[in-house]
Amino acid sequence: MPTQPPSRNKISGELSRLLPHLQLDAKAIAALEGCEEAADALRRLEGAGLLAEAARLVAHALPAREAVWWACACSRHTASSSTDPETEAAARDAAEEWVRRQSDEQRRAAMKEAEKSGFGSPEAWAAVAAFWSGDSMAPLDVPKVPPQPHFTGLAVAGAVAMSAVRGSAVRREERLRAFLVSAKDIAAGGAGRIDAEKT
């Protein structure tokens, strides 16, 4: 994603709008008691060590373009465990191209690459997130079927969660910490790149 000048934090908005989609347990809900804004909620979840919940919050709180880019960055961090990494990479490349050029054509191209990969990878779900960021899930020649507003966040959350456990699940916590640093950089206008994990 092209580097942008620093701007306001894009992890923003009312927490009440996001809560129905975060699948929080009692501990996380208690940590957010009295919290109204997404940025404050992120600080509280991180402070409580609830990193998976923090990642889900970010997936829904970031604007679609930034969220898809974040999903791609997280997937680049962990090495593919697939027998067909080229197909997975093609799905991620298509999602990243949608971030750069948000056309309906590119959005649909991302979904085609996700379908080829079988929806079993973080890269595929980053591509699905790009597709769900548009105005219709239906083919071009039929009436529009708009995706629900939270669908992009669901796909991004899935991509990030899969990236966190791919190959070596014992690294989940350190990966999530790196992912959250990336997300905050993206939210501030940065590229959010994460170095590829050393195997």
URKAVEN-V828249 format. One record per pair of residues at least 24 apart in sequence whose C-alpha atoms are under 10 Angstrom apart, sorted by the first residue. I is the first residue (numbers start at 1). J is the second residue. D is the distance in Angstrom with one decimal. If there is no record, write none. Layout:
BEGIN
i & j & d
I & J & D
I & J & D
END
This chain:
BEGIN
i & j & d
1 & 65 & 9.3
1 & 66 & 8.6
1 & 69 & 7.0
1 & 70 & 9.7
1 & 73 & 10.0
1 & 96 & 7.5
1 & 97 & 8.9
1 & 98 & 10.0
1 & 99 & 6.8
1 & 100 & 6.3
1 & 186 & 9.4
1 & 189 & 9.9
1 & 190 & 8.6
1 & 191 & 6.0
1 & 192 & 8.9
1 & 193 & 9.4
2 & 99 & 9.4
2 & 100 & 7.7
2 & 189 & 9.4
2 & 190 & 8.4
2 & 191 & 6.9
3 & 186 & 9.1
3 & 189 & 6.8
3 & 190 & 5.6
3 & 191 & 5.7
3 & 192 & 9.4
4 & 186 & 9.3
4 & 188 & 8.8
4 & 189 & 5.2
4 & 190 & 6.3
4 & 191 & 8.0
5 & 188 & 8.5
5 & 189 & 6.0
5 & 190 & 7.8
6 & 185 & 9.6
6 & 186 & 9.7
6 & 187 & 9.1
6 & 188 & 5.7
6 & 189 & 5.0
6 & 190 & 7.3
7 & 187 & 8.4
7 & 188 & 5.8
7 & 189 & 6.0
7 & 190 & 9.5
8 & 187 & 7.8
8 & 188 & 6.3
8 & 189 & 8.1
9 & 39 & 8.1
9 & 62 & 9.3
9 & 184 & 8.0
9 & 185 & 9.2
9 & 186 & 8.8
9 & 187 & 5.2
9 & 188 & 5.1
9 & 189 & 8.0
10 & 38 & 9.7
10 & 39 & 8.8
10 & 58 & 9.7
10 & 61 & 7.7
10 & 62 & 5.9
10 & 63 & 7.0
10 & 66 & 8.6
10 & 183 & 9.6
10 & 184 & 8.5
10 & 185 & 9.8
10 & 186 & 8.1
10 & 187 & 4.5
10 & 188 & 6.6
10 & 189 & 8.2
11 & 37 & 9.2
11 & 38 & 6.4
11 & 39 & 5.7
11 & 40 & 9.5
11 & 41 & 10.0
11 & 42 & 8.6
11 & 57 & 9.0
11 & 58 & 6.7
11 & 59 & 9.2
11 & 60 & 8.9
11 & 61 & 5.3
11 & 62 & 5.1
11 & 63 & 7.9
11 & 66 & 9.8
11 & 67 & 9.9
11 & 183 & 8.6
11 & 184 & 7.7
11 & 186 & 9.2
11 & 187 & 5.8
11 & 188 & 8.6
12 & 37 & 6.7
12 & 38 & 5.2
12 & 39 & 5.7
12 & 40 & 8.9
12 & 41 & 9.8
12 & 42 & 9.9
12 & 58 & 9.2
12 & 60 & 9.9
12 & 61 & 6.1
12 & 62 & 7.3
12 & 63 & 9.1
12 & 187 & 9.0
13 & 37 & 5.8
13 & 38 & 5.6
13 & 39 & 7.9
13 & 61 & 7.0
13 & 62 & 9.2
14 & 38 & 5.9
14 & 39 & 9.1
14 & 40 & 10.0
14 & 41 & 9.7
14 & 61 & 9.0
15 & 39 & 8.6
15 & 40 & 8.9
15 & 41 & 7.3
15 & 42 & 9.9
15 & 57 & 8.9
15 & 61 & 8.6
17 & 60 & 9.5
17 & 61 & 9.3
17 & 150 & 9.7
18 & 56 & 9.7
18 & 57 & 7.3
18 & 58 & 9.7
18 & 59 & 9.9
18 & 60 & 6.6
18 & 61 & 7.1
18 & 150 & 8.4
18 & 153 & 9.6
19 & 57 & 8.2
19 & 60 & 9.4
20 & 150 & 9.6
21 & 56 & 8.6
21 & 57 & 8.6
21 & 60 & 7.9
21 & 150 & 7.3
21 & 151 & 9.4
21 & 153 & 8.5
21 & 154 & 7.8
22 & 53 & 7.2
22 & 54 & 9.2
22 & 55 & 9.6
22 & 56 & 6.1
22 & 57 & 6.4
22 & 58 & 9.8
22 & 59 & 9.4
22 & 60 & 8.2
22 & 153 & 9.5
22 & 154 & 8.8
22 & 157 & 9.3
23 & 53 & 8.1
23 & 56 & 8.6
23 & 57 & 9.8
24 & 50 & 10.0
24 & 52 & 9.9
24 & 53 & 6.9
24 & 56 & 9.4
24 & 57 & 9.8
25 & 53 & 9.2
28 & 53 & 7.5
28 & 54 & 9.4
37 & 61 & 9.9
38 & 62 & 9.6
39 & 184 & 9.8
42 & 180 & 9.4
42 & 184 & 9.9
46 & 177 & 8.8
46 & 180 & 8.9
49 & 173 & 9.3
49 & 177 & 9.8
50 & 173 & 9.6
50 & 176 & 9.9
51 & 172 & 9.5
51 & 173 & 7.2
51 & 174 & 9.6
51 & 175 & 9.7
51 & 176 & 6.3
51 & 177 & 7.1
51 & 179 & 9.6
51 & 180 & 8.2
52 & 157 & 9.2
52 & 160 & 9.1
52 & 161 & 7.4
52 & 164 & 9.1
52 & 172 & 9.1
52 & 173 & 8.4
52 & 176 & 7.0
52 & 177 & 9.4
52 & 180 & 9.7
53 & 157 & 9.6
54 & 176 & 8.9
54 & 177 & 9.7
54 & 180 & 7.8
55 & 156 & 9.4
55 & 157 & 6.9
55 & 158 & 9.9
55 & 160 & 7.5
55 & 161 & 8.0
55 & 176 & 7.3
55 & 177 & 9.1
55 & 179 & 7.8
55 & 180 & 6.6
55 & 183 & 8.6
56 & 153 & 7.8
56 & 154 & 8.0
56 & 156 & 8.2
56 & 157 & 5.2
56 & 158 & 8.4
56 & 160 & 8.3
56 & 161 & 8.4
57 & 153 & 8.6
57 & 157 & 8.3
58 & 153 & 8.3
58 & 156 & 9.2
58 & 157 & 8.2
58 & 180 & 8.1
58 & 183 & 7.2
58 & 184 & 8.8
58 & 187 & 9.4
59 & 150 & 9.5
59 & 152 & 8.1
59 & 153 & 4.8
59 & 154 & 7.3
59 & 155 & 8.3
59 & 156 & 5.6
59 & 157 & 5.3
59 & 158 & 9.0
59 & 159 & 9.5
59 & 160 & 8.3
59 & 183 & 8.9
60 & 149 & 9.5
60 & 150 & 6.8
60 & 151 & 8.8
60 & 152 & 7.5
60 & 153 & 4.3
60 & 154 & 7.2
60 & 155 & 9.5
60 & 156 & 8.0
60 & 157 & 7.7
61 & 150 & 9.7
61 & 153 & 7.8
61 & 187 & 9.7
62 & 153 & 8.3
62 & 183 & 8.5
62 & 184 & 9.7
62 & 186 & 8.9
62 & 187 & 7.1
63 & 133 & 9.7
63 & 152 & 9.3
63 & 153 & 9.0
63 & 187 & 8.9
64 & 99 & 8.9
64 & 129 & 8.0
64 & 130 & 7.6
64 & 132 & 9.1
64 & 133 & 6.3
64 & 134 & 9.5
64 & 149 & 9.8
64 & 150 & 9.7
64 & 151 & 9.9
64 & 152 & 6.6
64 & 153 & 7.6
64 & 156 & 9.1
65 & 95 & 9.7
65 & 96 & 9.3
65 & 98 & 8.2
65 & 99 & 5.6
65 & 100 & 8.7
65 & 102 & 8.4
65 & 129 & 9.3
65 & 130 & 7.7
65 & 133 & 8.1
65 & 152 & 9.6
66 & 99 & 7.7
66 & 183 & 8.5
66 & 186 & 6.7
66 & 187 & 7.4
66 & 189 & 9.1
66 & 190 & 10.0
66 & 191 & 9.3
66 & 192 & 9.6
67 & 99 & 9.5
67 & 126 & 8.8
67 & 129 & 8.4
67 & 130 & 9.1
67 & 152 & 8.1
67 & 153 & 7.4
67 & 155 & 9.6
67 & 156 & 6.5
67 & 157 & 9.1
67 & 183 & 8.2
67 & 186 & 8.6
67 & 187 & 9.1
68 & 92 & 9.6
68 & 95 & 7.1
68 & 96 & 7.6
68 & 98 & 8.8
68 & 99 & 7.1
68 & 125 & 9.2
68 & 126 & 5.8
68 & 127 & 7.8
68 & 128 & 9.1
68 & 129 & 6.2
68 & 130 & 6.2
68 & 131 & 9.9
68 & 133 & 9.1
68 & 152 & 8.0
68 & 153 & 8.7
68 & 155 & 8.8
68 & 156 & 6.4
68 & 157 & 9.8
68 & 159 & 9.3
69 & 95 & 7.7
69 & 96 & 6.3
69 & 97 & 9.6
69 & 98 & 9.2
69 & 99 & 6.5
69 & 100 & 9.4
69 & 126 & 8.0
69 & 127 & 10.0
69 & 129 & 9.8
69 & 130 & 9.2
69 & 156 & 9.2
69 & 183 & 9.3
69 & 186 & 8.4
69 & 191 & 8.5
69 & 192 & 8.4
69 & 193 & 9.4
70 & 96 & 9.7
70 & 126 & 8.7
70 & 156 & 8.0
70 & 159 & 9.4
70 & 160 & 8.2
70 & 179 & 8.1
70 & 180 & 9.4
70 & 182 & 7.2
70 & 183 & 6.2
70 & 184 & 9.8
70 & 185 & 9.8
70 & 186 & 7.4
70 & 187 & 9.6
70 & 191 & 8.8
70 & 192 & 7.1
70 & 193 & 8.4
70 & 194 & 9.7
71 & 95 & 9.2
71 & 96 & 9.5
71 & 122 & 7.5
71 & 123 & 7.8
71 & 125 & 8.2
71 & 126 & 5.5
71 & 127 & 9.1
71 & 129 & 8.7
71 & 155 & 8.8
71 & 156 & 5.6
71 & 157 & 7.9
71 & 158 & 8.8
71 & 159 & 5.9
71 & 160 & 5.7
71 & 161 & 9.4
71 & 162 & 10.0
71 & 163 & 8.5
71 & 179 & 9.0
71 & 183 & 9.2
72 & 96 & 6.9
72 & 99 & 10.0
72 & 122 & 7.9
72 & 123 & 6.6
72 & 124 & 9.6
72 & 125 & 9.2
72 & 126 & 6.1
72 & 127 & 8.6
72 & 156 & 8.9
72 & 159 & 8.2
72 & 160 & 8.6
72 & 163 & 9.5
72 & 193 & 9.4
73 & 123 & 9.7
73 & 126 & 9.7
73 & 160 & 9.1
73 & 163 & 9.7
73 & 179 & 8.2
73 & 182 & 7.9
73 & 183 & 9.2
73 & 191 & 9.0
73 & 192 & 7.1
73 & 193 & 5.9
73 & 194 & 6.4
73 & 195 & 9.0
73 & 196 & 9.4
74 & 122 & 8.3
74 & 123 & 9.2
74 & 126 & 9.7
74 & 156 & 10.0
74 & 159 & 8.0
74 & 160 & 6.1
74 & 161 & 9.2
74 & 162 & 9.3
74 & 163 & 6.2
74 & 164 & 7.9
74 & 175 & 8.5
74 & 176 & 9.0
74 & 178 & 8.6
74 & 179 & 6.1
74 & 180 & 9.6
74 & 182 & 8.3
74 & 183 & 9.4
74 & 192 & 9.3
74 & 193 & 8.4
74 & 194 & 7.2
74 & 195 & 9.5
74 & 196 & 9.2
75 & 121 & 8.7
75 & 122 & 5.8
75 & 123 & 6.2
75 & 124 & 9.8
75 & 125 & 9.9
75 & 126 & 8.5
75 & 159 & 7.3
75 & 160 & 7.2
75 & 161 & 9.7
75 & 162 & 8.3
75 & 163 & 5.3
75 & 164 & 8.5
75 & 166 & 9.2
75 & 179 & 9.8
75 & 194 & 9.5
75 & 196 & 9.2
76 & 122 & 9.3
76 & 123 & 8.6
76 & 163 & 8.5
76 & 193 & 8.8
76 & 194 & 7.6
76 & 195 & 8.0
76 & 196 & 6.2
76 & 197 & 8.5
77 & 163 & 7.8
77 & 164 & 9.1
77 & 175 & 8.4
77 & 178 & 9.2
77 & 179 & 8.9
77 & 193 & 8.7
77 & 194 & 6.0
77 & 195 & 6.0
77 & 196 & 4.2
77 & 197 & 5.3
77 & 198 & 9.0
78 & 122 & 9.7
78 & 162 & 9.7
78 & 163 & 6.2
78 & 164 & 7.7
78 & 165 & 8.7
78 & 166 & 6.7
78 & 167 & 7.8
78 & 168 & 9.0
78 & 175 & 8.6
78 & 194 & 9.7
78 & 195 & 9.2
78 & 196 & 6.4
78 & 197 & 5.6
78 & 198 & 8.6
78 & 199 & 8.9
79 & 163 & 8.8
79 & 166 & 7.6
79 & 167 & 7.4
79 & 168 & 9.8
79 & 196 & 7.6
79 & 197 & 7.2
79 & 198 & 8.8
79 & 199 & 8.1
80 & 121 & 8.3
80 & 122 & 9.1
80 & 123 & 9.4
80 & 163 & 9.0
80 & 166 & 7.4
80 & 167 & 7.6
81 & 121 & 9.1
81 & 166 & 7.0
81 & 167 & 6.0
81 & 168 & 9.8
82 & 117 & 9.9
82 & 120 & 9.1
82 & 121 & 8.3
82 & 166 & 9.9
82 & 167 & 9.6
84 & 117 & 8.3
85 & 117 & 9.2
85 & 121 & 9.7
85 & 123 & 9.8
86 & 117 & 9.3
87 & 113 & 7.5
87 & 114 & 8.6
87 & 115 & 10.0
87 & 116 & 7.1
87 & 117 & 5.7
87 & 118 & 9.4
87 & 123 & 9.1
87 & 124 & 9.1
88 & 113 & 8.1
88 & 114 & 7.9
88 & 116 & 8.7
88 & 117 & 5.9
88 & 118 & 9.2
88 & 119 & 9.3
88 & 120 & 9.0
88 & 121 & 6.9
88 & 122 & 8.2
88 & 123 & 5.6
88 & 124 & 6.5
88 & 125 & 10.0
88 & 127 & 9.8
89 & 113 & 9.3
89 & 117 & 9.3
89 & 121 & 9.9
89 & 122 & 9.9
89 & 123 & 6.7
89 & 124 & 8.8
90 & 114 & 8.5
90 & 116 & 9.3
90 & 117 & 8.7
90 & 123 & 8.2
90 & 124 & 8.9
90 & 127 & 9.4
91 & 115 & 8.7
91 & 116 & 8.3
91 & 117 & 7.3
91 & 119 & 9.7
91 & 121 & 9.3
91 & 122 & 9.2
91 & 123 & 5.6
91 & 124 & 5.5
91 & 125 & 8.5
91 & 126 & 7.7
91 & 127 & 5.8
91 & 128 & 8.9
92 & 121 & 9.8
92 & 122 & 8.4
92 & 123 & 4.7
92 & 124 & 6.8
92 & 125 & 8.7
92 & 126 & 6.5
92 & 127 & 6.2
92 & 128 & 9.9
93 & 123 & 8.5
93 & 126 & 9.7
93 & 127 & 8.5
94 & 123 & 9.3
94 & 124 & 9.6
94 & 126 & 9.1
94 & 127 & 6.7
94 & 130 & 8.8
95 & 123 & 8.1
95 & 124 & 8.7
95 & 125 & 9.2
95 & 126 & 6.2
95 & 127 & 4.6
95 & 128 & 8.0
95 & 129 & 8.0
95 & 130 & 5.9
95 & 131 & 8.4
96 & 126 & 8.6
96 & 127 & 8.2
96 & 130 & 8.7
97 & 127 & 9.8
97 & 130 & 9.6
98 & 127 & 8.6
98 & 130 & 6.7
98 & 131 & 8.8
98 & 133 & 9.9
99 & 130 & 7.8
102 & 130 & 8.8
102 & 133 & 9.4
102 & 134 & 9.0
103 & 134 & 8.9
104 & 130 & 9.9
104 & 131 & 8.5
104 & 133 & 9.7
104 & 134 & 7.1
104 & 135 & 8.7
104 & 136 & 9.4
104 & 140 & 9.9
105 & 131 & 9.9
106 & 130 & 8.8
106 & 131 & 8.6
107 & 131 & 4.8
107 & 132 & 8.2
107 & 133 & 8.0
107 & 134 & 7.2
108 & 132 & 9.5
108 & 134 & 9.1
108 & 136 & 10.0
108 & 137 & 9.0
108 & 139 & 9.1
108 & 140 & 9.6
111 & 137 & 9.8
120 & 159 & 9.6
120 & 162 & 9.1
121 & 158 & 9.2
121 & 159 & 7.2
121 & 162 & 7.0
121 & 163 & 8.1
121 & 166 & 8.9
122 & 155 & 9.0
122 & 156 & 8.5
122 & 157 & 9.5
122 & 158 & 7.1
122 & 159 & 4.0
122 & 160 & 6.7
122 & 161 & 8.0
122 & 162 & 5.6
122 & 163 & 5.8
122 & 164 & 9.4
122 & 166 & 8.9
123 & 156 & 9.8
123 & 159 & 6.8
123 & 160 & 9.5
123 & 162 & 9.4
123 & 163 & 8.8
124 & 155 & 9.2
124 & 158 & 9.9
124 & 159 & 7.7
125 & 152 & 9.4
125 & 154 & 9.2
125 & 155 & 5.4
125 & 156 & 6.6
125 & 157 & 8.8
125 & 158 & 6.7
125 & 159 & 5.2
125 & 160 & 8.9
125 & 162 & 9.2
126 & 152 & 8.9
126 & 155 & 6.6
126 & 156 & 5.9
126 & 157 & 9.2
126 & 158 & 8.5
126 & 159 & 5.9
126 & 160 & 8.6
127 & 152 & 9.9
127 & 155 & 8.6
127 & 156 & 9.1
127 & 159 & 9.3
128 & 152 & 7.8
128 & 154 & 9.8
128 & 155 & 6.4
128 & 156 & 8.4
128 & 159 & 9.4
129 & 153 & 7.3
129 & 154 & 7.8
129 & 155 & 5.0
129 & 156 & 5.9
129 & 157 & 9.4
129 & 158 & 9.5
129 & 159 & 8.8
130 & 155 & 8.8
130 & 156 & 9.0
131 & 155 & 9.8
167 & 199 & 9.6
168 & 199 & 9.4
END
